[in-house]
Amino acid sequence: MLRNVVTRGVTGVCHASIVRVPLLRPSQKAPRLLYTRPIVLNAQIPHEINYTQRRTLANVGQLSESGETIYALSTAPGRAAIAIVRVSGPACLQVYNALCPDGKPKEGIRRERPPLKKRALVRTLRDPSQPSRVLDSSAMVIFFGGPYSATGENVLELHIHGGTATVKAVLEAIPRCADPGRIRYAEAGEFTRRAFENKKLEMGEVEALGDILSAETEQQRLAAIAANSKVLTARYDDWRKQLVETRGEMEALIDFSEDQHFDESPATLLSNMTTLVKDMLHSIKNHESASYRGELLKRGIRISLLGPPNAGKSSLLNLLVGREASIVSQEAGTTRDVIEVSLDIKGYLCTFADTAGLRTSSSKSTIDPHSTIGAIEQEGIRRAKAKASESNIIIAMASVEPNTSSDGYDIVYDSETLELASRAEQALVIINKCDRLPSDTLDTLISNFKTNVLSKISGKQLPIRTISCQAASQEESSHYSSITGLTDDLVNIFKSLTHLPLEMQDLLGVTERQRQLLLECSVHLRNFLGEAEEIRGDCDIVLAAEHLRSAASCLARITGRGLAGDIEEVLGVVFEKFCVGK
């Protein structure tokens, strides 16, 4: 039977040719085909078809709705053993037939069979314009029929030899396999975008996939894997549905309160809604906190090295990095600008900033505090303070130096550095050049430093670590182990900044974009509470319902499945971060 509708019980018209599809017996629980040789000719698929009908159309390879076929190199460019070229769209079979032509035996071209779905086949790839010209003599071809593919469309993967010339020849041949205008090179993230549009991925999974692709450290990888689930999307969608239902109840009060009897009084209904919104606000606060921790893992933990000139900041940075990232000299004040170096410390991405030496009139420094501070040094100090204000951790450097007025030693420090450290989220005081004193004398000096300096300047006891950069650079065992201990101290601080309970690990997937929308949502929810908790009881139900609508809209924009007007802009921002071929 011929039908101009590809669904059972759904009206719609195909825009090209008539479609012959297998009819389904409605009385059966599991649909069974009455006849099994459907024919589909260039049909566009109505949006109203259900999942079962999409499966039927997938059997004949006509699922793509965009009409365009895209292709790209999915592996890194450059010489390699294997390169993978991915093709997605309605012209996949046309590309396959053109690259693997069914030639005549007398021409010396071996006949190729049509691709079997999800089967790896070894084929000879040929130039579609000159079938006698071989592009790759032994390529592995895999065909995935939609919707059972990564993008939800027909997908063809060509696993070819990774030589630069071979990859170039195959990529140049693919556009000649189909009619002009039907196939083009993919844009960045376009394969993933098609997967999202065909509901193969949720927005949370898409953003987590981006984090997986960009992960550089072990902690970034673990956080991305924890976030790569549908838990967050399901939670936000559940919140949105609760708000929609609550808004519906409020609008029912607006429209029918005068002529209908409700099981609950308006006051009781508003009280229940208020409880729901308060619980939601508490959960949103947890998500915002988790977002901050997740961003630290993704973007890296920022650490500033502050202290007076010649305290050993550059030497410590070079020891941590393992190379000469900063100039080290006995001359004080050699660092004028901020030098930043990224480093992986036991799976945590960190960015260390070596800054200019700070000195003020209250500093106890090796340089005369009354000496003139030049314009360049003043600018370096300003930049150092600005960098410290942006940092998650401040390492306040001090050093053991000879006392100029006696034969003893003092701990040289900068008071403003210690004040900045006391206000930081996390801080650590490091005393350098401790190899100049015996351990008992050093302990006495540190005890006096804690009592007379730290307690008065910072107002709290900051943790102290003693090191000797010069001795550690010469790999003296006792002092080299102090650098290892410093690394362990930093890792413990990293853990305290990023730790989440096991049951909240999926919240590491909350991105900055989602956090901003959650903040906006919480504003609307608080506005709702302000209306619902009017002291006089004259709540404006219409305005309260509008606040719920705005909050639900924010949640819909998080999941990417809402009808918000700026959803296309949101998708553009997310997918442009992907590489081409993904």
C-alpha positions as CSV (number, residue, x, y, z in Angstrom):
1,M,0.0,0.0,0.0
2,L,1.2,3.5,-0.9
3,R,0.8,6.3,1.7
4,N,1.9,9.9,1.6
5,V,2.3,9.7,5.4
6,V,5.1,7.8,7.0
7,T,3.3,7.3,10.3
8,R,0.4,5.4,11.7
9,G,-2.3,7.8,12.8
10,V,-0.3,11.0,12.0
11,T,-1.1,13.3,9.2
12,G,1.7,14.9,7.2
13,V,3.0,15.2,3.6
14,C,6.3,14.2,2.3
15,H,7.9,16.9,0.3
16,A,9.5,14.8,-2.4
17,S,8.5,11.3,-3.5
18,I,5.9,8.9,-2.3
19,V,7.1,6.7,0.5
20,R,6.3,3.0,0.7
21,V,6.8,1.8,4.3
22,P,5.9,-1.5,6.1
23,L,2.5,-1.2,7.8
24,L,2.4,-2.2,11.5
25,R,-0.3,-4.4,13.0
26,P,-1.8,-2.2,15.8
27,S,-3.1,-5.1,17.8
28,Q,0.3,-6.5,18.6
29,K,2.4,-5.4,21.5
30,A,5.7,-5.6,19.5
31,P,5.1,-4.3,16.0
32,R,5.7,-6.9,13.3
33,L,6.2,-6.2,9.6
34,L,3.5,-7.3,7.2
35,Y,5.8,-7.1,4.3
36,T,9.5,-6.5,4.4
37,R,10.7,-4.6,1.3
38,P,10.1,-1.0,1.9
39,I,11.1,1.6,-0.8
40,V,11.9,5.2,0.1
41,L,12.8,7.8,-2.5
42,N,14.2,11.1,-1.4
43,A,11.6,11.6,1.3
44,Q,11.9,14.3,4.0
45,I,10.9,13.1,7.4
46,P,8.0,14.8,9.2
47,H,9.0,15.9,12.7
48,E,6.0,14.2,14.3
49,I,7.1,10.7,13.7
50,N,7.8,8.6,16.8
51,Y,10.8,6.5,17.8
52,T,9.4,3.3,16.3
53,Q,8.7,5.0,12.9
54,R,12.2,6.5,12.9
55,R,13.6,3.0,13.4
56,T,11.6,1.8,10.3
57,L,13.0,4.7,8.2
58,A,16.5,4.0,9.5
59,N,16.4,0.6,7.8
60,V,16.4,2.3,4.5
61,G,18.9,5.0,5.4
62,Q,16.7,8.1,5.1
63,L,16.8,9.6,8.6
64,S,18.7,12.8,8.0
65,E,16.6,15.9,8.1
66,S,19.2,18.5,7.3
67,G,19.8,17.4,3.7
68,E,23.5,18.2,4.0
69,T,26.2,15.7,4.4
70,I,29.4,16.7,6.3
71,Y,32.8,15.1,6.5
72,A,36.0,15.8,8.4
73,L,39.3,14.3,9.6
74,S,38.5,13.1,13.1
75,T,42.1,12.3,14.1
76,A,44.9,14.7,14.7
77,P,46.5,16.1,11.5
78,G,50.0,15.0,10.6
79,R,51.8,11.8,10.0
80,A,50.4,8.8,11.8
81,A,49.8,5.0,11.4
82,I,46.0,5.5,11.0
83,A,43.8,8.4,10.2
84,I,40.0,8.4,10.5
85,V,37.7,10.3,8.2
86,R,34.1,10.6,9.4
87,V,31.1,11.3,7.1
88,S,27.6,12.0,8.4
89,G,24.4,12.6,6.5
90,P,22.1,11.2,3.8
91,A,24.9,11.0,1.2
92,C,27.0,8.4,3.1
93,L,26.0,5.5,0.9
94,Q,26.7,7.7,-2.2
95,V,30.2,8.4,-0.9
96,Y,30.8,4.8,-0.2
97,N,29.6,3.7,-3.7
98,A,31.8,6.4,-5.3
99,L,34.9,5.5,-3.3
100,C,34.3,1.8,-3.6
101,P,32.9,1.5,-7.2
102,D,31.2,-1.6,-8.6
103,G,33.5,-1.8,-11.6
104,K,33.6,-4.3,-14.4
105,P,36.0,-7.3,-14.1
106,K,37.5,-6.7,-17.5
107,E,38.7,-3.3,-16.4
108,G,40.7,-4.9,-13.6
109,I,38.6,-3.3,-10.9
110,R,37.4,-5.6,-8.2
111,R,33.6,-5.6,-7.5
112,E,32.7,-4.1,-4.0
113,R,29.8,-5.2,-2.0
114,P,27.4,-2.7,-0.3
115,P,28.5,-1.9,3.3
116,L,27.1,-4.0,6.1
117,K,26.0,-2.0,9.1
118,K,28.4,-2.0,12.0
119,R,30.8,-4.3,10.3
120,A,34.5,-3.5,9.6
121,L,35.2,-4.1,5.9
122,V,38.5,-3.8,4.1
123,R,38.0,-2.0,0.9
124,T,40.1,-0.3,-1.8
125,L,39.4,3.4,-2.1
126,R,39.4,4.8,-5.6
127,D,39.1,8.3,-7.1
128,P,35.4,8.8,-8.0
129,S,36.5,10.7,-11.2
130,Q,39.0,8.1,-12.2
131,P,38.1,4.6,-10.8
132,S,41.4,3.2,-12.0
133,R,43.3,5.6,-9.7
134,V,43.7,4.0,-6.2
135,L,43.6,6.4,-3.2
136,D,44.3,3.7,-0.6
137,S,44.7,0.1,-1.4
138,S,43.6,-1.2,2.0
139,A,41.2,0.9,4.0
140,M,38.8,-0.2,6.7
141,V,35.3,1.0,6.2
142,I,32.5,1.0,8.8
143,F,28.9,2.0,8.1
144,F,26.5,3.0,10.9
145,G,22.9,3.3,9.9
146,G,20.9,6.0,11.7
147,P,19.5,6.4,14.3
148,Y,22.0,3.8,15.7
149,S,25.1,6.0,15.2
150,A,27.0,8.7,17.0
151,T,25.1,11.5,15.3
152,G,21.7,9.8,14.8
153,E,22.2,10.0,11.0
154,N,23.9,7.6,8.6
155,V,27.6,7.7,9.5
156,L,30.5,6.3,7.4
157,E,34.0,6.0,8.9
158,L,37.0,5.5,6.7
159,H,40.1,4.2,8.6
160,I,42.9,4.9,6.2
161,H,46.7,5.0,6.3
162,G,47.8,8.1,8.1
163,G,50.3,9.4,5.6
164,T,49.8,13.1,4.8
165,A,49.4,12.5,1.0
166,T,46.9,9.7,1.5
167,V,44.8,11.7,3.9
168,K,44.9,14.7,1.5
169,A,43.9,12.6,-1.5
170,V,40.9,11.0,0.3
171,L,39.6,14.4,1.7
172,E,39.9,15.9,-1.7
173,A,38.0,13.0,-3.3
174,I,35.0,13.0,-0.9
175,P,33.3,16.2,-2.2
176,R,33.3,14.7,-5.7
177,C,31.3,11.7,-4.5
178,A,28.0,13.6,-4.3
179,D,26.1,16.3,-6.0
180,P,27.5,19.8,-5.5
181,G,26.0,21.5,-2.5
182,R,25.0,18.2,-0.8
183,I,28.3,17.6,0.9
184,R,30.8,19.9,2.6
185,Y,33.6,20.0,5.2
186,A,32.2,20.0,8.8
187,E,32.5,23.0,11.1
188,A,34.0,22.7,14.6
189,G,31.8,20.5,16.8
190,E,29.2,19.9,14.1
191,F,29.1,16.2,14.5
192,T,28.4,16.6,18.2
193,R,25.8,19.3,17.5
194,R,24.0,16.9,15.2
195,A,24.1,14.2,17.9
196,F,22.5,16.8,20.3
197,E,19.8,17.8,17.8
198,N,19.0,14.2,17.1
199,K,18.8,13.6,20.9
200,K,21.7,11.2,21.1
201,L,23.4,13.5,23.7
202,E,22.0,15.8,26.3
203,M,23.5,19.3,26.8
204,G,25.3,18.2,30.0
205,E,26.9,15.3,28.2
206,V,28.0,17.6,25.4
207,E,29.7,20.0,27.8
208,A,31.3,17.1,29.7
209,L,32.5,15.7,26.4
210,G,34.2,19.0,25.7
211,D,35.9,18.8,29.1
212,I,37.1,15.2,28.3
213,L,38.6,16.3,25.1
214,S,40.4,19.3,26.7
215,A,41.5,17.4,29.9
216,E,45.3,17.7,30.4
217,T,45.7,16.3,34.0
218,E,44.4,13.3,35.8
219,Q,42.1,15.3,38.1
220,Q,40.6,17.0,35.0
221,R,39.9,13.7,33.4
222,L,38.3,12.3,36.6
223,A,36.1,15.3,36.9
224,A,35.0,15.2,33.3
225,I,34.1,11.5,33.6
226,A,32.1,12.1,36.8
227,A,30.2,14.8,35.0
228,N,29.6,12.8,31.8
229,S,26.2,11.5,32.8
230,K,22.6,12.5,32.5
231,V,22.2,13.0,36.2
232,L,22.5,16.8,36.1
233,T,20.2,17.1,33.0
234,A,17.6,15.0,34.6
235,R,17.8,17.0,37.8
236,Y,17.4,20.3,36.1
237,D,14.6,19.0,34.0
238,D,12.8,17.7,37.1
239,W,13.2,21.2,38.7
240,R,11.7,22.8,35.6
241,K,8.7,20.4,35.6
242,Q,8.1,21.2,39.3
243,L,8.1,24.9,38.6
244,V,5.8,24.5,35.6
245,E,3.3,22.4,37.6
246,T,3.5,25.0,40.4
247,R,2.9,27.8,38.0
248,G,-0.1,25.9,36.5
249,E,-1.6,25.6,40.0
250,M,-1.2,29.4,40.5
251,E,-2.7,30.2,37.2
252,A,-5.6,28.0,38.0
253,L,-6.2,30.1,41.1
254,I,-6.1,33.2,38.9
255,D,-8.6,31.9,36.4
256,F,-11.0,29.7,38.5
257,S,-10.7,30.7,42.1
258,E,-14.1,32.5,42.1
259,D,-16.3,29.7,40.6
260,Q,-14.4,26.5,41.5
261,H,-13.7,24.7,44.7
262,F,-10.1,23.6,45.4
263,D,-9.0,20.9,47.8
264,E,-6.5,23.4,49.3
265,S,-7.0,27.0,50.3
266,P,-4.9,29.6,48.4
267,A,-2.9,30.2,51.6
268,T,-2.1,26.5,52.0
269,L,-1.2,26.2,48.3
270,L,1.2,29.1,48.6
271,S,2.7,27.7,51.7
272,N,3.4,24.4,49.9
273,M,4.9,26.3,46.9
274,T,7.1,28.3,49.2
275,T,8.5,25.1,50.8
276,L,9.2,23.7,47.4
277,V,11.0,26.8,46.2
278,K,13.1,27.1,49.4
279,D,14.3,23.5,49.0
280,M,15.2,24.2,45.4
281,L,17.2,27.3,46.4
282,H,19.2,25.2,48.9
283,S,20.0,22.7,46.1
284,I,21.0,25.5,43.7
285,K,23.4,26.8,46.3
286,N,25.1,23.4,46.5
287,H,25.4,23.4,42.7
288,E,26.9,26.9,42.6
289,S,29.5,25.8,45.2
290,A,30.3,22.7,43.3
291,S,30.7,24.7,40.1
292,Y,33.5,26.8,41.7
293,R,35.3,23.6,42.6
294,G,34.9,22.1,39.2
295,E,36.2,25.3,37.5
296,L,39.3,25.1,39.7
297,L,40.0,21.6,38.3
298,K,39.2,22.6,34.7
299,R,40.9,26.0,34.5
300,G,43.7,25.4,37.0
301,I,44.5,26.6,40.5
302,R,46.2,30.0,40.5
303,I,49.2,30.4,42.9
304,S,51.1,33.6,43.5
305,L,54.6,33.7,44.9
306,L,55.0,36.9,47.0
307,G,57.7,38.3,49.2
308,P,60.5,40.8,49.5
309,P,63.3,41.0,46.9
310,N,65.9,38.2,46.9
311,A,63.7,35.9,49.1
312,G,64.0,33.1,46.6
313,K,60.7,33.2,44.7
314,S,62.3,32.6,41.3
315,S,64.5,29.9,42.7
316,L,61.5,28.1,44.2
317,L,59.6,28.4,40.9
318,N,62.5,26.9,39.0
319,L,62.7,24.0,41.4
320,L,59.0,23.2,41.1
321,V,59.0,23.5,37.3
322,G,62.3,21.6,36.9
323,R,63.8,24.2,34.5
324,E,65.0,27.8,34.5
325,A,61.6,29.6,34.0
326,S,62.8,32.7,35.9
327,I,66.1,34.5,36.1
328,V,67.9,33.8,39.4
329,S,70.6,36.2,40.6
330,Q,72.2,37.3,43.8
331,E,71.2,40.8,42.8
332,A,67.9,41.7,44.4
333,G,64.9,42.7,42.3
334,T,65.7,40.9,39.1
335,T,62.0,40.0,38.6
336,R,60.0,43.1,37.5
337,D,57.1,41.6,35.6
338,V,54.8,38.6,36.4
339,I,56.1,35.3,35.1
340,E,53.4,32.6,34.9
341,V,54.1,28.9,34.4
342,S,51.6,26.1,34.3
343,L,52.4,22.8,36.0
344,D,50.8,19.4,36.7
345,I,51.3,18.5,40.3
346,K,50.0,15.0,41.1
347,G,47.1,15.4,38.7
348,Y,46.2,19.0,39.5
349,L,46.7,21.8,37.0
350,C,48.4,24.8,38.7
351,T,49.5,28.1,37.4
352,F,52.4,29.6,39.4
353,A,53.0,33.4,39.1
354,D,56.5,34.6,40.0
355,T,56.1,38.3,40.9
356,A,58.3,41.3,41.6
357,G,59.6,41.7,45.2
358,L,57.4,43.7,47.5
359,R,58.9,46.2,49.8
360,T,57.4,49.0,51.9
361,S,58.6,51.2,54.8
362,S,57.4,48.5,57.3
363,S,59.2,45.7,55.5
364,K,62.2,44.0,57.0
365,S,64.2,43.5,53.8
366,T,67.7,43.2,52.6
367,I,67.2,46.4,50.6
368,D,67.1,49.7,52.3
369,P,63.3,50.5,52.7
370,H,64.0,54.2,52.5
371,S,65.7,53.8,49.1
372,T,63.8,55.2,46.1
373,I,61.4,52.9,44.3
374,G,61.7,53.6,40.6
375,A,58.8,53.7,38.2
376,I,59.5,50.2,36.8
377,E,59.7,48.6,40.2
378,Q,56.6,50.4,41.3
379,E,54.7,49.0,38.3
380,G,56.0,45.5,39.1
381,I,54.8,45.8,42.7
382,R,51.4,46.9,41.4
383,R,51.1,44.0,39.1
384,A,52.2,41.6,41.9
385,K,49.4,42.8,44.1
386,A,46.9,42.6,41.3
387,K,47.9,39.0,40.6
388,A,47.7,38.1,44.3
389,S,44.1,39.3,44.4
390,E,43.2,36.9,41.6
391,S,45.0,33.9,43.1
392,N,43.5,31.0,45.0
393,I,46.7,30.4,47.0
394,I,49.3,32.8,48.1
395,I,52.8,31.6,49.0
396,A,54.4,34.2,51.2
397,M,58.2,34.0,50.9
398,A,60.6,35.0,53.7
399,S,64.3,34.2,54.1
400,V,67.0,33.8,56.8
401,E,69.5,36.6,56.3
402,P,72.5,37.9,58.4
403,N,71.6,40.7,60.8
404,T,73.4,43.8,59.7
405,S,73.7,45.2,63.2
406,S,74.9,42.0,64.9
407,D,76.5,38.6,64.3
408,G,73.1,36.8,64.4
409,Y,70.4,36.1,61.8
410,D,66.9,37.4,61.2
411,I,63.9,36.3,59.2
412,V,63.5,38.9,56.5
413,Y,59.9,39.4,55.4
414,D,57.5,41.9,53.9
415,S,54.5,42.9,56.2
416,E,52.2,43.7,53.2
417,T,52.8,40.2,51.8
418,L,51.8,38.6,55.1
419,E,48.6,40.8,55.2
420,L,47.7,39.7,51.6
421,A,48.3,36.1,52.6
422,S,46.1,36.3,55.6
423,R,43.2,37.6,53.4
424,A,43.7,34.9,50.8
425,E,41.5,31.8,50.4
426,Q,44.5,29.6,51.2
427,A,48.0,30.7,52.1
428,L,51.4,29.2,53.0
429,V,54.4,30.9,54.5
430,I,57.8,29.5,53.2
431,I,61.0,30.4,55.0
432,N,64.0,30.0,52.6
433,K,67.7,29.7,53.2
434,C,67.1,27.7,56.4
435,D,70.4,25.8,55.8
436,R,72.3,28.8,57.2
437,L,71.4,27.9,60.8
438,P,71.5,24.9,63.1
439,S,68.1,23.3,63.6
440,D,67.7,24.4,67.2
441,T,68.6,28.0,66.5
442,L,66.2,28.0,63.5
443,D,63.4,26.6,65.7
444,T,63.9,29.5,68.1
445,L,63.9,32.0,65.3
446,I,60.7,30.6,63.8
447,S,59.0,30.5,67.2
448,N,59.7,34.2,67.7
449,F,58.6,35.0,64.2
450,K,55.2,33.3,64.8
451,T,54.7,35.2,68.1
452,N,56.0,38.6,67.2
453,V,55.2,38.9,63.5
454,L,52.6,36.4,62.2
455,S,50.1,36.7,65.1
456,K,50.2,40.5,65.0
457,I,50.2,41.1,61.2
458,S,48.0,38.3,59.9
459,G,45.8,37.8,63.0
460,K,45.9,34.0,62.5
461,Q,48.5,31.3,62.4
462,L,49.5,30.6,58.8
463,P,51.2,27.2,58.1
464,I,55.0,27.5,57.8
465,R,57.4,25.4,55.7
466,T,61.2,25.7,55.8
467,I,63.3,25.1,52.7
468,S,66.6,25.8,51.2
469,C,66.4,26.4,47.4
470,Q,70.2,26.5,46.9
471,A,70.8,23.2,48.8
472,A,67.8,21.6,47.1
473,S,69.1,22.6,43.7
474,Q,72.3,20.7,44.5
475,E,70.2,17.7,45.4
476,E,71.2,17.5,49.0
477,S,68.9,14.8,50.3
478,S,67.7,16.6,53.5
479,H,66.8,19.8,51.7
480,Y,65.6,18.2,48.5
481,S,63.1,16.3,50.6
482,S,61.7,19.6,51.9
483,I,60.7,20.5,48.4
484,T,58.9,17.2,48.2
485,G,57.2,18.0,51.5
486,L,56.2,21.4,50.1
487,T,54.6,19.6,47.1
488,D,52.6,17.4,49.5
489,D,51.5,20.5,51.4
490,L,50.3,22.0,48.2
491,V,48.4,18.9,47.1
492,N,46.6,18.8,50.5
493,I,45.5,22.4,49.9
494,F,44.4,21.5,46.4
495,K,42.2,18.7,47.8
496,S,40.6,21.1,50.3
497,L,39.8,23.5,47.6
498,T,38.2,21.0,45.2
499,H,36.9,18.1,47.4
500,L,33.3,17.0,47.1
501,P,31.6,14.1,48.9
502,L,31.3,10.9,46.8
503,E,27.5,11.4,46.5
504,M,28.1,14.9,45.0
505,Q,30.8,14.0,42.5
506,D,28.4,14.5,39.5
507,L,28.1,18.2,40.6
508,L,31.7,18.7,39.3
509,G,30.0,18.8,35.9
510,V,28.3,22.1,36.6
511,T,29.9,24.5,34.2
512,E,30.3,28.3,34.4
513,R,27.5,28.8,31.9
514,Q,25.2,26.6,34.0
515,R,26.2,28.4,37.2
516,Q,25.3,31.8,35.7
517,L,21.9,30.5,34.7
518,L,21.4,29.0,38.2
519,L,22.2,32.3,39.7
520,E,19.6,34.0,37.5
521,C,17.1,31.3,38.3
522,S,17.7,31.8,42.1
523,V,17.0,35.5,41.7
524,H,13.6,34.8,40.1
525,L,12.9,32.2,42.9
526,R,13.7,34.7,45.6
527,N,11.5,37.3,43.9
528,F,8.7,34.7,44.0
529,L,9.3,34.2,47.7
530,G,9.1,37.9,48.2
531,E,5.7,37.9,46.6
532,A,4.4,34.7,48.3
533,E,5.4,35.8,51.8
534,E,3.8,39.2,51.9
535,I,3.0,40.1,55.5
536,R,-0.4,41.5,54.7
537,G,-1.4,38.5,52.7
538,D,-2.1,40.5,49.6
539,C,0.1,38.4,47.3
540,D,0.1,39.3,43.7
541,I,-0.4,35.8,42.2
542,V,0.0,37.0,38.7
543,L,3.5,38.5,39.4
544,A,4.5,35.4,41.5
545,A,3.5,33.1,38.6
546,E,5.6,35.2,36.2
547,H,8.7,34.8,38.5
548,L,8.2,31.0,38.3
549,R,7.9,31.2,34.5
550,S,11.2,33.1,34.3
551,A,12.9,30.6,36.7
552,A,11.7,27.6,34.6
553,S,13.0,29.4,31.5
554,C,16.5,29.6,33.0
555,L,16.5,25.8,33.7
556,A,15.3,25.1,30.2
557,R,18.2,27.1,28.8
558,I,20.6,24.9,30.9
559,T,19.4,21.7,29.4
560,G,19.2,23.1,25.9
561,R,15.8,21.6,25.3
562,G,13.7,24.7,26.2
563,L,12.0,27.2,23.9
564,A,14.0,30.2,25.0
565,G,14.7,32.7,22.2
566,D,18.5,32.6,22.7
567,I,18.9,28.9,22.6
568,E,20.7,29.0,19.2
569,E,23.3,31.4,20.7
570,V,23.8,29.1,23.6
571,L,24.4,26.2,21.2
572,G,26.8,28.2,19.2
573,V,28.9,29.1,22.3
574,V,29.1,25.4,23.4
575,F,29.9,23.7,20.1
576,E,32.4,26.2,18.8
577,K,34.8,25.0,21.5
578,F,35.0,21.6,19.9
579,C,37.6,20.6,17.3
580,V,36.7,19.9,13.7
581,G,35.7,16.3,13.2
582,K,34.1,15.9,16.6
